[in-house]
Amino acid sequence: MNFDVFSIGTALVDYFVEADDSFLKANKLAKGATNFMEAEKLNELQEKVKGRIIAKFPGDNGRNVCEGVSFLGGGAAYASNVADDADGNFFLKELGEQKISSFVNVEEGRTGRIIAFITPDKQRTFAANLGNGVDYASFEEDAIMNSNFLFTTSITLLCKGETSESTLKAVEFAKQNKVKTALSLESPPMIEKNKEELLEIITQDTTVLFANEEEANALMGGTSEYELMKLASLVTVFCFKRGEKGSQLYTRGSTYKIPAIETKVVDTTGAGDFYAAGVLKALSDGELLVDAGMKGAELAAKIVSRFGATLKE
């Protein structure tokens, strides 16, 4: 089977909870950030809020991209690890319903989780444990060779487990077999801490790069046109995501400004992922870059008009 996008990620389930600033402070959670923690501590947090969970969805940036590609009628495949637990079974069931081809292994351990705390100001604070998503050790050679794009994120590349080693191996294999690699920068603190390693991967192996202002700033130390052009010169296509201001696409010295699509914003979770899905599906179909940017904007507008990073009814 041929795929528009094959993604390697860290499979997890997102839980949404309403909370106030005092709860975040009492539990030592940095507001607006992703707070990575041991599974035991996350278990304690989840126990505290178990009666206040308002929704749960399958998570991970790579999975979100795959859902967007599948929604547009494309072929998408996703690889990671889950455990034989309620969250793992839920994740696999959702992959099937979204018509995403699964290369997910069921291993011993605990499926990754994120608890998203929504404060009255609508800001989100995340408590996360990637579970055995960091232990993905497979190598799907045939699936990668039969894909137009290999997609992954900086978190997956830098999670320092078997998953990061497998992903780096897959990126190198894709390059050797002329499969284009798309990379989304995530987690500014992690980006800033690993600048040199990321810049090497971007320069040597990345075809399409996605980043927002905070992520680009963490990597380049600024987001002036000079820094953006410098980053764009390292790849074939650089997609600079600017939220409600739209996006800017850079390629071969040319810049295209893509406006955001007007819509009622309910929840911005997953906007960047579904934007990437639209861009990659269009590029996979051979569309012009400016049209790919518009398809990304349209899909991003669709996802922010509803709650949760899924288009499933």
Disulfide bonds with the S-S distance in Angstrom:
none
